[in-house]
Amino acid sequence: MEIDEPHTWHPLTNVEGLPLTGGHGKFRRRLDGTHGVLFEIYYPAGVGSPVHHHEHDSFIYLLEGLVFGTVHGRAVRLEPGTTLLHPRGIPHTVTAEVDSRWLEFKAPPQAGWH
């Protein structure tokens, strides 16, 4: 298991090859395991992801902020302490209403994450 330096933030400008809307976010890799990777993600207010899907499940736990989005066309809202699943292959979006930070566990790991 590898652990990224906890203070190493990286720019986040796109998701699944599509540019973020309303600006840029940032991420840091928290833990690597055989079955998945844990990221910490930060979006400033107004930053969002376009409709996209991926070939892994993403488990979201909102630490702070307020996030709106869609999962398979259904509106969702996350407040601190709430969770959400973006299932593999299902279209979804995420937009930060206010500065927001969450943990995102992605499983299984994908090529290019290491």
KOLSERO-918116 format. One record per residue: x, y, z of N, C-alpha, C in turn. Coordinates in steps of 0.1 Angstrom, whole numbers, plus 5000, padded with zeros to 4 digits. Layout:
<atoms>
<<X,Y,Z>,<X,Y,Z>,<X,Y,Z>>
...
</atoms>
This chain:
<atoms>
<<5008,4988,5000>,<5000,5000,5000>,<5009,5012,5000>>
<<5006,5022,4991>,<5013,5034,4991>,<5005,5045,4997>>
<<5011,5055,5003>,<5005,5066,5008>,<5011,5079,5003>>
<<5003,5087,4996>,<5008,5100,4990>,<5010,5109,5002>>
<<5020,5118,5000>,<5022,5128,5010>,<5009,5135,5013>>
<<5004,5136,5025>,<4991,5142,5027>,<4989,5157,5023>>
<<5000,5164,5021>,<4999,5178,5017>,<5001,5180,5003>>
<<5002,5170,4995>,<5005,5171,4980>,<4992,5172,4973>>
<<4988,5184,4970>,<4976,5186,4962>,<4980,5187,4947>>
<<4971,5182,4938>,<4974,5183,4924>,<4962,5190,4917>>
<<4964,5198,4907>,<4953,5204,4900>,<4943,5194,4894>>
<<4930,5197,4894>,<4920,5189,4888>,<4913,5198,4878>>
<<4915,5195,4865>,<4910,5203,4855>,<4899,5196,4846>>
<<4899,5183,4847>,<4890,5175,4839>,<4886,5162,4846>>
<<4876,5156,4841>,<4872,5143,4846>,<4868,5134,4834>>
<<4874,5122,4833>,<4872,5113,4822>,<4874,5121,4809>>
<<4884,5129,4808>,<4888,5136,4796>,<4879,5148,4793>>
<<4870,5152,4801>,<4861,5163,4799>,<4864,5174,4808>>
<<4865,5187,4804>,<4869,5198,4812>,<4858,5201,4823>>
<<4863,5204,4835>,<4854,5209,4845>,<4848,5222,4841>>
<<4836,5225,4847>,<4829,5238,4844>,<4831,5247,4856>>
<<4832,5260,4853>,<4832,5270,4864>,<4846,5272,4871>>
<<4856,5265,4865>,<4870,5267,4871>,<4876,5253,4873>>
<<4885,5252,4883>,<4893,5240,4885>,<4892,5236,4900>>
<<4894,5223,4902>,<4894,5218,4916>,<4908,5213,4919>>
<<4910,5205,4929>,<4923,5199,4932>,<4920,5186,4939>>
<<4930,5177,4939>,<4929,5164,4945>,<4942,5160,4952>>
<<4941,5151,4961>,<4953,5145,4966>,<4949,5130,4969>>
<<4959,5122,4966>,<4957,5107,4967>,<4960,5104,4982>>
<<4951,5097,4989>,<4953,5095,5003>,<4958,5081,5006>>
<<4952,5070,4999>,<4957,5057,5001>,<4955,5048,4988>>
<<4964,5039,4986>,<4963,5029,4975>,<4962,5016,4981>>
<<4953,5008,4976>,<4951,4994,4980>,<4950,4985,4969>>
<<4950,4972,4971>,<4948,4962,4960>,<4935,4964,4953>>
<<4924,4968,4961>,<4911,4968,4955>,<4906,4982,4952>>
<<4913,4992,4955>,<4908,5006,4952>,<4918,5017,4957>>
<<4914,5029,4954>,<4922,5041,4957>,<4913,5051,4964>>
<<4919,5057,4974>,<4911,5068,4981>,<4917,5081,4978>>
<<4909,5090,4973>,<4913,5104,4970>,<4905,5114,4979>>
<<4912,5125,4981>,<4905,5137,4987>,<4903,5147,4976>>
<<4891,5152,4974>,<4889,5161,4963>,<4883,5174,4969>>
<<4887,5185,4963>,<4882,5199,4966>,<4877,5206,4954>>
<<4865,5211,4954>,<4860,5220,4944>,<4856,5233,4950>>
<<4861,5244,4945>,<4856,5257,4950>,<4841,5259,4946>>
<<4834,5268,4952>,<4821,5271,4948>,<4819,5274,4933>>
<<4809,5267,4927>,<4806,5269,4913>,<4813,5260,4904>>
<<4823,5252,4908>,<4830,5242,4900>,<4822,5230,4899>>
<<4821,5224,4887>,<4814,5212,4885>,<4819,5203,4874>>
<<4815,5191,4874>,<4819,5181,4864>,<4807,5180,4854>>
<<4810,5178,4841>,<4800,5176,4831>,<4795,5162,4833>>
<<4784,5159,4826>,<4779,5145,4826>,<4790,5136,4821>>
<<4793,5125,4829>,<4803,5116,4826>,<4800,5103,4833>>
<<4807,5092,4829>,<4807,5079,4836>,<4821,5073,4836>>
<<4823,5063,4843>,<4836,5057,4844>,<4834,5042,4846>>
<<4846,5035,4845>,<4846,5020,4846>,<4850,5015,4860>>
<<4845,5023,4870>,<4848,5019,4884>,<4836,5025,4892>>
<<4834,5020,4904>,<4825,5026,4913>,<4832,5037,4921>>
<<4825,5048,4924>,<4831,5059,4932>,<4821,5060,4944>>
<<4827,5059,4956>,<4820,5060,4969>,<4824,5074,4974>>
<<4814,5082,4977>,<4817,5096,4981>,<4812,5098,4995>>
<<4821,5105,5003>,<4817,5110,5016>,<4821,5124,5017>>
<<4810,5133,5019>,<4813,5147,5019>,<4818,5152,5033>>
<<4829,5158,5033>,<4835,5163,5046>,<4830,5177,5049>>
<<4830,5186,5039>,<4825,5199,5041>,<4820,5205,5029>>
<<4810,5214,5030>,<4805,5221,5018>,<4791,5217,5015>>
<<4787,5218,5003>,<4773,5215,4998>,<4775,5211,4983>>
<<4771,5199,4979>,<4773,5195,4966>,<4759,5190,4960>>
<<4757,5195,4948>,<4745,5190,4941>,<4750,5183,4928>>
<<4741,5174,4923>,<4745,5167,4911>,<4733,5158,4907>>
<<4737,5149,4898>,<4727,5139,4893>,<4734,5126,4892>>
<<4726,5115,4894>,<4730,5102,4892>,<4719,5095,4883>>
<<4723,5091,4871>,<4714,5086,4861>,<4701,5094,4860>>
<<4704,5108,4859>,<4693,5118,4857>,<4685,5122,4869>>
<<4688,5115,4881>,<4681,5119,4893>,<4689,5129,4901>>
<<4682,5139,4906>,<4689,5150,4913>,<4693,5144,4927>>
<<4705,5148,4931>,<4711,5144,4944>,<4717,5157,4951>>
<<4717,5156,4964>,<4722,5167,4972>,<4731,5161,4984>>
<<4743,5165,4985>,<4751,5161,4996>,<4755,5172,5006>>
<<4753,5169,5019>,<4757,5178,5029>,<4768,5171,5037>>
<<4775,5178,5045>,<4786,5171,5053>,<4781,5159,5061>>
<<4789,5148,5060>,<4785,5136,5066>,<4776,5126,5058>>
<<4772,5131,5046>,<4764,5122,5038>,<4772,5115,5027>>
<<4767,5104,5022>,<4774,5096,5013>,<4766,5094,5000>>
<<4773,5090,4989>,<4767,5088,4976>,<4775,5078,4969>>
<<4769,5070,4960>,<4776,5061,4951>,<4774,5065,4937>>
<<4785,5067,4930>,<4785,5068,4915>,<4788,5054,4910>>
<<4778,5047,4906>,<4781,5033,4901>,<4788,5033,4887>>
<<4795,5022,4885>,<4802,5020,4873>,<4792,5021,4861>>
<<4796,5029,4851>,<4788,5030,4838>,<4776,5039,4839>>
<<4773,5045,4851>,<4761,5053,4852>,<4765,5068,4851>>
<<4758,5075,4841>,<4761,5089,4840>,<4758,5097,4852>>
<<4766,5107,4856>,<4764,5115,4867>,<4772,5128,4866>>
<<4768,5138,4875>,<4774,5151,4876>,<4777,5154,4890>>
<<4785,5164,4893>,<4788,5169,4906>,<4791,5184,4905>>
<<4784,5193,4913>,<4787,5207,4913>,<4787,5212,4927>>
<<4798,5219,4931>,<4799,5225,4944>,<4791,5238,4945>>
<<4781,5238,4954>,<4774,5250,4957>,<4782,5261,4964>>
<<4790,5256,4974>,<4799,5263,4982>,<4813,5256,4981>>
<<4823,5261,4986>,<4836,5254,4987>,<4834,5241,4993>>
<<4838,5230,4987>,<4834,5216,4992>,<4846,5207,4991>>
<<4847,5198,5000>,<4857,5188,5001>,<4852,5174,5005>>
<<4856,5164,4998>,<4851,5151,5000>,<4862,5140,4998>>
<<4859,5128,5004>,<4867,5116,5002>,<4860,5108,4991>>
<<4868,5103,4982>,<4862,5095,4971>,<4870,5082,4970>>
<<4864,5071,4973>,<4870,5058,4971>,<4866,5052,4958>>
<<4876,5049,4949>,<4874,5044,4936>,<4878,5029,4935>>
<<4869,5021,4931>,<4872,5006,4930>,<4865,5000,4918>>
<<4872,4991,4911>,<4886,4987,4913>,<4895,4998,4907>>
<<4908,4997,4911>,<4918,5006,4905>,<4919,5005,4890>>
<<4921,5016,4884>,<4922,5017,4869>,<4936,5020,4865>>
<<4940,5016,4853>,<4953,5019,4847>,<4955,5034,4846>>
<<4967,5038,4849>,<4969,5053,4849>,<4968,5060,4862>>
<<4962,5053,4872>,<4961,5059,4885>,<4974,5058,4893>>
<<4983,5050,4889>,<4995,5047,4897>,<5007,5055,4891>>
</atoms>
